[in-house]
């Protein structure tokens, strides 16, 4: 790439008369004729789309139906997603016969987006026919014959303003938040044909737009949304080489099995499963295995007059506050979670919390209200006077000798299916954000980091409610046996 002004393009415009019609067959022909592998295995040889890649390309560029608007490829690292993205970007720039094509590569940072951009740039440089018909700049590629542009952009709303893309490639969707995804997809509706393609390894959290899209793709047959997922079978051993092959279509081709045999010995299991097996397993320090909380959701509402135990975890000022119920047979339902909207100056509406406590006592047979006292002693004394000293008790969630065993008991119930919950989205979010440190007295739940905006108060209140409900159930059973 020479600095300074670019010379005028003198080469004639490329002709596609002898190529297949627009669509997947032309993508393959374009790659074979014009593109070379820029680095790594097979470097400088003609780029050959593998069968599994062609299956993807045929779903993105069909010739017998309208093209999709969105697509998500969930695939482990090392399977050539950067090269495939570069091929599709260059096809959109040169060969799709669209006037003024705009190809945008979007990632969490401009540096990340440059991975695809640099691969595409190198592919152009390796073919004189493309190189003499393109202007390559530090931050963009231009094709004057069709007024096309290829850009690498950071995933920020401001960076995405003003574009009219024909193709957007979102690299590593797992680190892109919902606001940015919506900004990306909203920019692509101005053309009769436009595609937003996300390619990523799985996220480490259910609190991600990628997980929502994966669930949508698994559950729906939407012709405007293409979903392809490569993942090892659930429950497979981490060293199962047959499972490796299922998750990694390039294994044994340009991805080498001996590298897997080496890294599996020195990589944390959670990281290996996510990055190499394409599995959704959550963060390595998440309290619960990924997806198990969702599996316990049932359609069940509390019945007026039903016996319940309430767990309360309150904030003194601007943090979140939760009031969660648990029935004596182990069904968890939040009464309310006052979630901090991350607005400056926000405070927990204490009067509203008190009204919720009173309302629960009025509607249900509250066996006990277990309250973390920090910052709420005056309210707790008031609740105790109104609803009974024996029913309103302090439950210090900072006391490890109590919380460790209580957390482990709820964990075991979640795993063996002896508890259920009503699927509340805010409680589910709090549970997903909860991390745990294993200690000799049990798991101690905590935020992912000090002062994190990712709140866990609902999970803490649920642990307290479950613990005390289980205690009352055991007490009731012991009394029945004694009689």
C-alpha positions in Angstrom: 0.0 0.0 0.0 1.6 3.2 -1.2 0.9 6.4 0.9 -0.4 9.5 -0.6 -2.9 10.1 -3.5 -3.9 7.0 -5.6 -3.3 6.9 -9.3 -6.3 6.8 -11.6 -7.7 3.3 -12.4 -7.0 2.5 -16.0 -7.8 -1.2 -16.2 -11.2 -2.1 -17.7 -14.0 -3.2 -15.4 -14.1 -6.9 -14.7 -16.7 -8.9 -16.7 -18.8 -11.6 -15.2 -20.4 -12.7 -18.4 -18.7 -16.1 -18.3 -19.4 -16.7 -14.6 -22.5 -18.3 -13.1 -25.5 -16.1 -12.3 -25.4 -14.2 -9.1 -25.4 -16.5 -6.1 -23.5 -19.3 -4.4 -22.0 -20.8 -7.6 -20.6 -17.4 -8.6 -19.1 -17.0 -5.1 -17.3 -20.3 -5.5 -16.1 -19.4 -9.0 -14.9 -15.9 -8.0 -12.9 -17.4 -5.0 -11.3 -20.1 -7.2 -10.4 -17.7 -10.0 -9.3 -14.6 -8.2 -8.5 -15.3 -4.5 -5.5 -16.9 -2.8 -5.0 -18.1 0.7 -3.3 -15.1 2.4 -1.4 -17.0 5.2 -1.1 -20.3 7.1 -1.9 -23.7 5.7 -1.9 -23.5 1.9 -0.7 -19.9 1.8 -0.6 -18.4 -1.7 -2.6 -21.3 -3.3 -6.0 -20.8 -4.8 -8.7 -20.4 -2.2 -10.9 -23.5 -2.3 -14.2 -23.4 -0.5 -14.7 -26.7 1.4 -18.0 -28.5 1.2 -19.1 -27.3 4.6 -18.3 -23.7 3.6 -20.2 -24.1 0.4 -23.2 -25.3 2.4 -23.1 -22.0 4.3 -22.5 -20.0 1.1 -25.5 -21.6 -0.6 -27.8 -20.7 2.3 -26.5 -17.1 2.2 -26.6 -16.6 -1.6 -29.5 -18.8 -2.8 -30.7 -18.6 -6.4 -34.1 -20.1 -6.0 -35.5 -17.8 -3.2 -34.9 -14.4 -1.7 -31.6 -13.9 0.1 -31.8 -13.9 4.0 -31.4 -10.6 5.9 -29.5 -12.0 8.9 -27.2 -14.9 9.6 -25.3 -16.3 12.5 -22.5 -18.9 12.3 -21.5 -20.2 15.7 -18.2 -22.1 15.3 -15.1 -22.8 17.3 -11.8 -21.0 16.8 -9.4 -22.0 14.1 -11.9 -23.1 11.4 -11.1 -20.3 9.0 -13.9 -17.9 9.8 -11.7 -14.9 9.0 -10.8 -16.3 5.6 -14.4 -17.1 4.8 -15.6 -13.6 5.9 -12.9 -12.0 3.7 -14.0 -14.1 0.7 -17.7 -13.1 1.1 -16.6 -9.4 1.7 -14.6 -9.3 -1.6 -17.4 -11.1 -3.5 -19.8 -8.4 -2.3 -17.3 -5.7 -3.3 -16.3 -6.9 -6.7 -18.5 -9.6 -8.1 -22.1 -9.3 -6.9 -23.0 -6.8 -9.5 -24.5 -4.3 -7.1 -24.0 -0.6 -7.7 -22.1 1.3 -4.9 -21.7 -1.8 -2.7 -20.8 -1.1 0.9 -19.1 -3.9 2.8 -18.7 -3.2 6.5 -16.7 -5.4 8.9 -17.8 -4.6 12.5 -16.2 -5.9 15.7 -15.8 -4.8 19.3 -12.8 -2.8 18.4 -11.4 -1.5 15.1 -8.3 -3.6 15.7 -10.5 -6.8 15.8 -12.3 -5.7 12.7 -9.0 -5.3 10.9 -8.4 -9.0 11.0 -10.9 -9.6 8.3 -10.0 -6.3 6.6 -6.3 -7.2 6.4 -7.1 -10.7 5.1 -9.2 -9.1 2.3 -6.5 -6.5 1.6 -3.9 -9.3 1.2 -6.1 -11.3 -1.1 -6.4 -8.3 -3.4 -2.6 -7.7 -3.3 -2.0 -11.3 -4.4 -4.0 -11.0 -7.6 -2.9 -8.3 -10.1 -6.3 -8.2 -11.7 -8.0 -7.2 -8.5 -5.1 -5.0 -7.3 -5.2 -2.8 -10.4 -8.9 -2.2 -10.0 -8.9 -1.2 -6.3 -7.5 1.6 -4.2 -6.3 0.3 -0.8 -6.1 2.7 2.0 -5.2 2.2 5.7 -8.8 2.1 6.8 -10.7 1.2 3.6 -10.7 -0.4 0.2 -12.4 1.4 -2.8 -13.4 0.0 -6.2 -14.0 3.0 -8.4 -15.6 1.0 -11.2 -18.7 0.3 -9.1 -18.2 3.0 -6.5 -17.7 0.3 -3.9 -16.1 0.5 -0.4 -14.9 -2.0 2.1 -14.5 -0.7 5.7 -13.5 -2.0 9.1 -15.4 -0.3 11.9 -15.6 -0.6 15.7 -18.9 -1.7 17.1 -20.1 1.7 18.3 -23.4 3.4 17.4 -21.6 6.6 16.3 -19.2 4.7 13.9 -22.2 3.0 12.2 -24.2 6.1 11.4 -24.7 7.1 7.8 -23.9 3.9 6.1 -26.1 2.0 3.6 -24.4 -1.5 3.6 -25.0 -4.3 1.2 -23.1 -6.7 3.5 -22.2 -6.3 7.2 -19.9 -8.9 8.8 -20.0 -8.8 12.6 -16.8 -10.5 13.8 -17.0 -12.2 17.3 -20.6 -11.4 18.1 -20.2 -12.7 21.7 -18.5 -9.4 22.7 -21.1 -7.1 20.9 -23.9 -5.9 23.1 -27.6 -5.6 22.2 -27.6 -1.9 21.5 -24.8 -2.3 19.0 -26.4 -5.3 17.3 -29.7 -3.4 16.9 -27.7 -0.4 15.5 -26.0 -2.7 13.0 -29.2 -4.5 11.8 -31.2 -1.3 11.6 -28.6 0.1 9.2 -29.2 -2.7 6.7 -32.8 -2.2 5.7 -32.3 0.4 3.0 -31.4 -2.0 0.2 -33.5 -4.5 -1.7 -30.8 -7.0 -0.7 -28.6 -6.6 2.3 -27.2 -9.2 4.7 -25.9 -8.9 8.2 -23.7 -11.9 8.9 -22.3 -12.6 12.4 -19.5 -15.2 12.9 -18.5 -16.0 16.4 -17.4 -18.5 19.1 -20.0 -18.9 21.9 -20.3 -16.3 24.6 -19.5 -17.0 28.2 -22.9 -15.6 29.4 -26.6 -15.9 28.8 -26.7 -12.2 29.1 -25.7 -11.7 25.5 -27.4 -11.0 22.2 -25.6 -14.0 20.7 -27.3 -16.4 23.1 -30.7 -14.9 22.3 -30.0 -15.3 18.5 -28.7 -18.9 19.1 -32.0 -19.8 20.9 -34.0 -18.1 18.1 -32.1 -20.0 15.4 -32.5 -23.4 17.2 -36.2 -22.9 17.7 -37.3 -21.2 14.5 -37.3 -21.9 10.8 -37.3 -18.3 9.6 -36.2 -18.0 5.9 -34.9 -14.5 6.6 -32.5 -15.8 9.3 -29.8 -18.4 8.6 -28.3 -20.2 11.6 -25.5 -22.7 11.5 -23.9 -24.1 14.6 -20.9 -26.4 15.0 -20.6 -27.8 18.6 -19.6 -31.0 20.3 -22.4 -33.1 21.8 -23.6 -32.2 25.2 -21.9 -34.3 27.9 -19.0 -35.4 25.8 -15.6 -35.9 27.4 -13.3 -33.0 26.8 -10.7 -35.4 25.2 -13.2 -37.2 22.9 -11.6 -36.8 19.5 -14.8 -37.8 17.7 -16.5 -34.9 19.4 -13.7 -32.7 18.3 -14.4 -33.6 14.7 -18.1 -32.9 15.1 -17.4 -29.4 16.4 -14.6 -28.5 14.0 -15.2 -29.0 10.3 -11.7 -28.0 9.5 -10.1 -30.6 11.8 -7.8 -32.9 9.7 -7.8 -30.3 6.9 -6.1 -27.0 7.9 -6.7 -27.5 11.6 -4.4 -30.0 13.1 -5.4 -32.6 15.7 -2.0 -32.7 17.4 -2.5 -29.1 18.5 -5.8 -30.1 20.2 -4.0 -33.0 21.9 -1.5 -30.6 23.3 -3.8 -27.7 24.3 -6.4 -29.9 26.0 -3.8 -30.8 28.6 -3.0 -27.2 29.5 -6.3 -25.3 28.9 -9.0 -24.9 31.5 -12.0 -27.2 30.7 -14.5 -24.3 30.4 -12.3 -22.4 28.0 -11.5 -25.5 25.9 -15.2 -26.4 25.6 -16.1 -22.9 24.6 -13.3 -22.0 22.2 -12.5 -25.5 20.8 -15.8 -27.4 21.1 -18.2 -24.6 20.5 -20.2 -25.4 23.6 -22.2 -23.0 25.7 -20.9 -23.6 29.2 -20.7 -20.1 30.7 -17.7 -18.4 32.4 -15.2 -20.6 34.2 -16.2 -19.1 37.5 -20.0 -19.0 36.9 -22.0 -20.3 39.8 -24.2 -22.6 37.7 -23.4 -24.7 34.6 -24.7 -22.9 31.5 -28.3 -23.4 30.7 -29.3 -25.5 33.7 -31.3 -22.6 35.3 -33.3 -22.2 32.2 -34.1 -25.9 32.2 -35.9 -25.5 35.6 -38.4 -22.9 34.4 -42.1 -24.0 34.6 -45.4 -22.2 34.0 -46.6 -22.0 37.6 -47.9 -19.0 39.5 -48.3 -18.6 43.2 -51.8 -19.3 44.6 -53.3 -16.8 47.1 -53.1 -18.3 50.6 -50.2 -20.6 49.6 -47.4 -21.1 52.2 -44.2 -19.3 51.1 -40.9 -18.1 52.6 -39.6 -14.7 51.5 -35.9 -13.9 51.0 -34.9 -10.2 51.0 -31.6 -8.8 49.9 -31.6 -5.0 50.0 -29.4 -2.1 49.0 -28.6 0.9 51.1 -28.7 3.3 48.2 -28.1 2.8 44.5 -27.7 -1.0 44.2 -30.5 -3.4 43.3 -32.9 -4.9 45.8 -34.8 -8.2 45.6 -37.8 -9.8 47.4 -38.1 -13.5 46.3 -40.5 -16.1 47.4 -40.0 -19.9 47.7 -42.8 -22.4 48.3 -42.4 -25.2 50.7 -42.1 -27.6 47.8 -39.2 -25.6 46.2 -40.7 -23.3 43.6 -39.0 -19.9 43.4 -40.9 -16.8 42.2 -39.6 -13.2 42.7 -42.2 -10.8 44.2 -40.2 -7.9 42.8 -36.6 -7.0 41.9 -35.9 -3.3 41.9 -33.1 -3.4 39.3 -30.8 -0.4 39.2 -31.3 1.1 35.7 -27.7 2.5 35.9 -29.0 6.0 36.1 -27.1 8.6 38.1 -28.8 9.3 41.4 -31.2 6.3 41.3 -32.3 5.1 44.7 -34.2 2.0 45.8 -37.9 3.0 46.3 -38.1 2.0 50.0 -41.8 2.8 50.3 -42.5 0.6 47.3 -40.4 -2.2 48.9 -42.4 -2.0 52.1 -45.7 -2.1 50.1 -44.5 -5.2 48.4 -43.7 -6.9 51.7 -47.1 -5.9 53.1 -48.8 -7.1 50.0 -47.1 -10.5 50.2 -48.2 -11.0 53.8 -51.7 -10.0 52.9 -52.1 -12.4 49.9 -50.0 -15.4 50.9 -49.4 -17.4 54.1 -45.9 -16.1 54.7 -44.1 -18.6 57.0 -41.0 -16.4 57.3 -39.4 -13.3 55.8 -35.6 -13.8 55.9 -33.9 -10.4 55.6 -30.3 -9.4 55.0 -30.2 -6.5 57.6 -27.5 -4.3 56.0 -29.0 -0.9 55.4 -32.6 -1.9 56.2 -32.7 -2.3 60.0 -35.4 0.4 60.6 -37.7 -1.1 57.9 -37.1 -4.7 59.2 -38.1 -3.6 62.7 -41.2 -2.0 61.3 -42.0 -5.2 59.3 -41.5 -7.3 62.4 -43.9 -5.2 64.4 -46.6 -5.4 61.8 -46.2 -9.0 60.8 -44.7 -10.8 63.8 -41.3 -11.0 65.4 -41.2 -14.8 64.8 -41.9 -14.4 61.1 -39.5 -11.6 60.3 -35.9 -12.7 60.9 -32.4 -11.5 60.1 -30.5 -13.5 57.6 -27.0 -12.2 57.2 -25.9 -13.0 53.6 -22.4 -11.9 54.4 -22.0 -14.7 57.0 -20.0 -17.3 55.1 -20.7 -20.2 57.4 -24.4 -19.9 56.6 -24.3 -18.8 53.0 -21.8 -21.4 51.8 -23.9 -24.5 52.8 -27.1 -22.7 51.7 -25.7 -22.0 48.3 -24.5 -25.6 47.9 -27.9 -26.9 48.8 -29.7 -24.8 46.2 -27.0 -25.7 43.7 -27.7 -29.4 44.2 -31.4 -28.9 43.9 -31.0 -27.0 40.7 -28.9 -29.8 39.2 -31.1 -32.7 40.3 -34.3 -30.9 39.3 -35.9 -30.8 42.8 -36.5 -27.1 42.4 -38.3 -25.0 39.9 -38.8 -21.3 39.1 -41.2 -19.3 37.0 -38.7 -18.1 34.4 -38.7 -14.4 35.5 -36.3 -12.7 33.2 -34.7 -10.3 35.7 -34.1 -13.1 38.2 -32.6 -15.2 35.4 -30.3 -12.4 34.5 -29.1 -12.0 38.1 -28.5 -15.8 38.4 -26.5 -15.8 35.1 -24.4 -12.9 36.4 -23.6 -14.7 39.7 -20.1 -16.1 40.1 -18.8 -18.3 42.9 -15.7 -19.0 44.8 -15.4 -22.5 46.1 -14.4 -22.7 49.8 -14.1 -25.4 52.4 -17.6 -24.4 53.7 -19.3 -24.3 50.3 -19.6 -21.9 47.4 -19.6 -18.2 48.1 -21.5 -16.3 45.5 -20.4 -12.8 44.4 -20.3 -10.4 41.5 -17.9 -10.9 38.7 -15.8 -7.9 40.1 -16.1 -5.3 42.8 -18.5 -2.4 41.9 -19.7 -4.4 38.9 -23.0 -3.2 37.3 -23.9 -6.8 36.8 -26.3 -7.3 39.8 -26.9 -10.6 41.6 -29.3 -9.5 44.4 -32.1 -11.6 43.0 -29.9 -14.7 43.2 -28.8 -14.0 46.8 -32.5 -13.5 47.9 -33.4 -16.7 46.1 -30.7 -18.6 48.1 -32.0 -17.2 51.4 -35.6 -18.0 50.5 -34.7 -21.5 49.4 -32.6 -22.2 52.5 -35.3 -21.1 54.9 -38.1 -22.9 53.0 -36.1 -26.1 53.1 -35.6 -25.6 56.8 -39.3 -25.2 57.5 -40.1 -28.2 55.3 -37.6 -30.4 57.2 -39.1 -29.1 60.5 -42.6 -29.9 59.3 -41.6 -33.4 58.2 -39.8 -34.1 61.6 -42.9 -33.0 63.5 -45.1 -35.3 61.4 -42.8 -38.3 62.1 -42.7 -37.6 65.8 -46.5 -37.8 65.9 
